[in-house]
Amino acid sequence: MTDTIKMTTIQGIRDALKIEERDYREIEGTGLAVARGGRVHIEDDFPEIDDFPWMTVIGENGIRRAHVPAAVALAWLTPEDRTTIRAELPAGAKGSDLAVKALVARYNVWGWAIVHVTATPEKDLVVLDEKPLQSWTGKKIERLENARISDYKTFLVEFSRPPSKGGNTSAMHAHTVWIGDRKFSFWARGARKFIFKEDEASFDYVETEDGYFNILPHTIFCRDAKGKTVRRGDRRPKTKLRTAPTRLPGSRREARD
């Protein structure tokens, strides 16, 4: 008996319903593979894009940023396809444009990849940054390699919500780690740890004017006790925090919930 792959359509793209059953094409030298709809596959993981449109990856020359729409365009569109797209669409096309949606349907490829093709000459359609970022919000980026933490704590920084109202799994938390006598912090969704005590952790950070060390969470990579490179934690950005506490229940039924 053969298992049937269930299909679905998301944002106009036809692909397997289950993320792990989709087709992925690897981008040479990046350790990154992409599906036609923009889903990323790295080793045994299917992480969310952590700094859209960029994804932090370990390349052949260390940690770099990969441009995911460019990766999809190169993996799933032929040079002839890309030439046709540039001829049919203006450089300022947006994903919501009907012409873009028509091309998504024609090529069955992510709209962000098509938009990126229209805005990018073929010679500039590259996936990896040549160099790592050198600054962040005007501050010099420093890098810590192969460090072990002595402690790790998290606490909720948004208004708390009960499970019936969505809970706090995806709410913003402050993460604090101690390495030697230095304390490093960052904000991320949820309380899942990015670093375990048995890990060797590497990450970028900046030092503030007040002497705090702020980690850039999408740059955290760990080598676990078995020597395998892993990425943990919820790295999706969150642009809007909860602005009000959960209201008191207005009925006995709500109170029970």
Secondary structure, DSSP 8 states (H G I E B T S, - for coil): ------EEEETTEEEESSGGGS--EEETTTTEEE-TTS-EEBTTB----SBTTEEEEEETTEEEEEEHHHHHHHHHS-HHHHHHHHHHS-TT--TTSHHHHHHHHHHT--HHHHHHHHHS-GGG--SB-SS---EETTEE-EEEEEE--SEEEEEE-S----GGGT-STTSEEEEEEEETTEEEEEEEESS--S--TTSEEEEEEEE-TTS-EEE-GGG-EEE-TTS-EE--SB---------S-----SSHHHHH-
